[in-house]
Amino acid sequence: MNQCLAQHVLFYNVENLFDTLHDRGKNDHAFTPNGGYEYNTPIYYLKIRQTARAIRSSINTVGQNIDIIALAEVENRSVLIDLAKHKAIAGYGPWQVVHYDSPDHRGIDCAALINTSTTRVVTSHPIAYSSAYFKSRDALLLQTKSASDEDSITLTCAIVHLPSKRGGAVQSAPLREQALKAVVKQLEKDTNQNQLILGDFNDLASADWFQNHLKNGWSSPEFSYPKNILGSYKYQGRWQHIDLALYRGSNPFGGIIIAPPILLEIDAKWGGYKPKRSFLGRFYTFGYSDHLPVYIFNVIHS
């Protein structure tokens, strides 16, 4: 029997995809009309449009239908619905929204858009690693099958946005390590042999805590980069590849940093190019995100 696993995945940290309303208990006041970003309805719909255009450009760049669009820094289900129905990407779907609210203090979450013409969600749920003393966004676990084959191989995918380096890279590393351990522990309960963790790891693959997983049965995809683009994020003139992936199973994954020209701008201070982000300070720039999208792929025939 010919079995194929739908696993063309695009990950994109979309940089502050908020609506304009304050959510009780969340520190999202800056992203309201009276907040520091003066984040009003026209800016919101421009942000939706630019995010959709970035995704469309990424899909066209790889020249491949995308089964799962994995996202970070989205506020709620409503912004995902608006994104999924935008004309720039609606024709590449239809898209099913998968989202759960998490305890992150800013109210940002991981989420996914599933291409239901190719992929069916078997189950989904959040993976929590917050504590009473530390609130962060949950990971999102997805188990999917091919929409056209009930006997197709299942992919178990965890979308992560690990804790940032706030407070210092060394001091915050244990938080990222703890979060990833919680995700791996959850995946150990899953009997599926094809598992993928991808997202914003907020650190390099050379970090000790990341390398420890490579020594314990996980692998990292071989990534290719566009010319003169050496990562997915640029900080103080240096490219950093922090949007990463881990996988385990019998079939290797590959990865590509996506950098179509519309997502880049000249880096006047440090030279070369940088991602054309949505905000510069508190000013909306009509850009896209401070991260570049990452394409993770693996075609299986058995």
C-alpha positions in Angstrom: 0.0 0.0 0.0 1.3 3.5 -0.9 1.2 5.7 2.2 2.1 9.3 2.3 2.3 11.7 5.2 1.1 15.3 4.7 3.9 17.3 6.2 4.7 20.4 4.4 4.8 22.9 7.2 5.4 26.6 7.3 6.3 28.2 10.6 6.0 32.0 11.0 6.4 34.1 14.1 4.0 36.9 12.9 5.2 39.6 15.5 2.3 40.8 17.6 -0.8 39.8 15.7 -3.3 41.4 18.2 -6.8 42.6 17.8 -7.6 46.1 19.1 -9.5 45.1 22.3 -8.1 44.7 25.8 -8.5 41.2 27.2 -9.0 41.1 30.9 -6.0 39.9 32.9 -3.6 40.4 29.9 -0.9 43.0 29.4 -2.1 44.0 26.0 -3.0 47.6 26.6 -0.3 48.8 24.2 -2.1 47.2 21.3 -5.4 49.1 21.7 -6.4 52.5 20.1 -5.4 54.4 23.2 -2.2 52.4 23.9 1.4 53.1 23.1 1.2 51.7 19.6 -2.1 53.5 18.8 -3.2 50.2 17.4 -6.5 51.0 15.8 -8.8 49.2 13.4 -7.1 50.4 10.2 -3.7 49.3 11.5 -5.2 45.9 12.6 -6.5 45.2 9.1 -3.2 46.3 7.5 -1.4 43.9 9.9 -3.8 41.1 8.8 -3.2 42.0 5.1 0.6 42.1 5.4 0.7 38.8 7.4 -1.4 37.1 4.7 0.8 38.5 2.0 3.9 37.3 3.7 2.4 33.8 3.9 1.3 33.9 0.3 4.8 35.0 -0.8 6.3 32.2 1.2 4.0 29.5 -0.3 4.8 30.8 -3.8 8.6 30.8 -3.0 8.6 27.1 -2.0 6.3 26.2 -4.9 4.5 23.6 -2.7 1.0 23.4 -1.2 1.3 23.9 2.6 -0.5 21.5 4.8 0.1 23.2 8.2 0.8 26.9 8.8 2.2 27.0 12.3 2.1 30.4 13.9 3.5 32.2 17.0 2.5 35.6 18.6 -1.2 35.5 17.8 -3.6 36.8 20.3 -6.8 34.8 19.8 -9.1 32.8 17.5 -10.7 35.9 16.0 -7.5 37.2 14.5 -6.8 33.8 13.0 -10.3 33.7 11.4 -9.6 37.1 9.8 -6.2 35.9 8.6 -7.6 32.6 7.2 -10.3 34.3 5.2 -8.1 37.0 3.8 -8.1 36.9 0.0 -4.3 36.7 -0.2 -4.3 33.1 1.3 -7.9 32.0 1.2 -7.4 30.3 -2.2 -4.5 28.2 -0.9 -6.8 26.6 1.7 -9.5 26.1 2.9 -8.0 26.7 6.4 -9.1 25.3 9.7 -8.2 27.3 12.7 -6.6 25.5 15.7 -6.0 27.7 18.8 -6.2 27.5 22.6 -5.8 30.4 25.0 -2.7 30.2 27.1 -1.6 31.9 30.3 1.0 34.1 28.7 1.0 37.5 30.4 0.8 39.4 27.1 -1.9 37.1 25.8 0.1 35.7 22.8 -0.3 32.1 21.8 0.8 29.4 19.3 -1.7 28.4 16.7 -2.2 26.7 13.4 -4.1 26.9 10.1 -4.7 23.5 8.7 -5.3 23.0 5.0 -8.3 20.8 5.1 -8.1 19.9 1.4 -4.9 17.9 2.2 -4.9 17.3 6.0 -7.2 16.2 8.7 -6.7 17.0 12.4 -7.1 13.8 14.5 -6.5 15.6 17.8 -5.1 18.8 19.2 -4.5 20.2 22.7 -2.1 22.6 24.4 1.0 21.6 26.2 1.4 23.7 29.4 4.7 24.4 31.1 3.9 27.5 33.0 4.0 27.6 36.8 2.5 29.8 39.6 5.6 31.9 39.3 6.2 32.0 35.6 3.5 32.5 32.9 4.3 31.7 29.3 2.5 30.6 26.1 1.7 27.0 25.9 2.9 24.8 23.1 0.3 23.4 20.7 0.2 19.7 19.9 -1.4 18.5 16.6 -1.9 15.0 15.3 -2.8 15.0 11.6 -3.5 12.6 8.8 -3.9 12.9 5.1 -7.4 14.1 4.2 -7.6 11.6 1.4 -6.3 8.4 3.0 -7.7 7.0 6.2 -4.7 4.7 6.5 -2.1 7.4 6.0 0.7 7.8 8.4 0.1 10.2 11.2 2.3 13.2 12.0 2.5 14.4 15.6 3.6 18.0 15.6 4.3 20.4 18.5 4.4 24.1 17.8 6.5 26.0 20.3 7.4 29.6 21.2 9.9 29.0 24.0 10.6 31.7 26.7 12.6 34.6 25.6 16.0 35.8 26.7 14.5 38.5 28.9 16.8 38.8 31.9 19.8 37.5 30.1 20.6 34.5 27.8 22.3 32.5 30.5 19.8 33.2 33.2 16.8 32.5 31.0 18.2 29.3 29.4 16.7 27.0 32.2 13.2 28.3 31.3 13.6 27.3 27.7 15.1 23.9 28.7 12.2 23.3 31.1 9.6 24.2 28.4 11.2 21.9 25.8 11.4 19.1 28.3 7.7 19.4 29.0 7.0 19.2 25.3 9.2 16.1 24.8 7.7 14.4 27.9 4.2 14.9 26.3 5.4 13.4 23.0 6.9 10.4 24.8 3.3 9.4 25.6 2.5 9.4 21.9 3.0 6.1 20.1 3.4 7.7 16.7 6.9 7.2 15.2 6.8 10.5 13.2 7.2 13.5 15.5 8.1 17.0 14.8 8.8 20.0 17.2 9.1 23.4 15.4 8.8 27.0 16.2 10.6 29.9 17.8 13.1 28.4 20.2 14.5 31.9 21.1 18.0 30.4 21.1 20.5 28.9 18.7 20.9 25.2 17.9 24.3 25.3 19.6 22.7 25.9 23.0 23.6 23.1 25.4 19.9 22.3 26.2 19.1 22.0 22.5 22.2 19.8 21.9 21.2 17.5 24.7 18.1 16.5 22.8 20.2 15.7 19.7 22.1 13.3 21.9 18.9 11.6 23.0 17.2 10.4 19.9 16.2 13.7 18.2 17.5 15.1 15.0 17.6 18.6 13.5 16.8 19.2 9.9 19.5 20.2 7.4 18.6 23.8 6.6 19.3 25.8 3.4 19.5 29.6 3.3 18.9 32.2 0.7 22.0 34.2 -0.5 23.3 36.5 2.2 20.6 35.4 4.6 22.2 33.5 7.5 19.3 33.0 9.9 15.6 33.7 10.6 16.1 36.7 12.8 18.6 39.6 13.0 19.8 41.2 16.2 22.3 44.1 16.3 23.5 43.3 12.8 23.9 39.5 13.4 21.8 36.9 11.8 20.5 34.3 14.2 18.7 31.0 13.3 16.3 30.7 16.2 13.3 29.4 14.4 14.3 25.7 14.6 12.9 22.2 14.5 13.5 18.8 16.0 12.2 15.5 14.7 12.4 11.8 15.3 11.3 8.9 13.2 12.7 6.9 10.2 12.2 9.7 7.7 14.4 12.8 7.8 13.1 16.4 7.5 14.6 19.2 5.6 14.3 23.0 6.2 14.5 26.2 4.3 14.6 29.8 5.5 12.2 31.7 3.4 13.2 35.2 2.4 11.3 36.6 -0.6 12.3 40.2 -1.4 9.1 41.7 0.0 9.9 40.5 3.5 13.3 42.2 3.5 14.6 45.7 3.7 18.1 47.3 3.7 19.8 47.3 7.0 21.1 50.9 7.0 22.9 50.6 10.3 24.6 47.2 10.1 24.7 46.5 6.3 23.0 43.9 4.2 19.4 43.1 4.7 17.1 42.5 7.6 13.4 41.3 8.0 11.0 44.2 7.3 9.2 44.2 10.6 5.8 45.5 11.5 6.8 47.9 14.2 9.9 50.1 14.7 9.7 51.1 18.3 6.1 52.0 18.7 5.5 53.1 15.1 3.8 50.8 12.6 6.0 50.4 9.5 3.7 48.6 7.1 6.1 45.7 7.3 5.6 42.0 8.1 7.5 40.5 11.0 10.9 40.6 12.8 11.2 36.9 11.9 11.5 35.2 8.5 9.2 32.2 7.8 10.7 28.7 7.9 9.6 25.8 5.7 9.9 22.3 7.1 9.2 19.4 4.7 9.3 15.6 4.4 7.7 13.5 1.7 7.4 9.8 2.6 6.6 6.9 0.3 6.5 3.4 1.6 
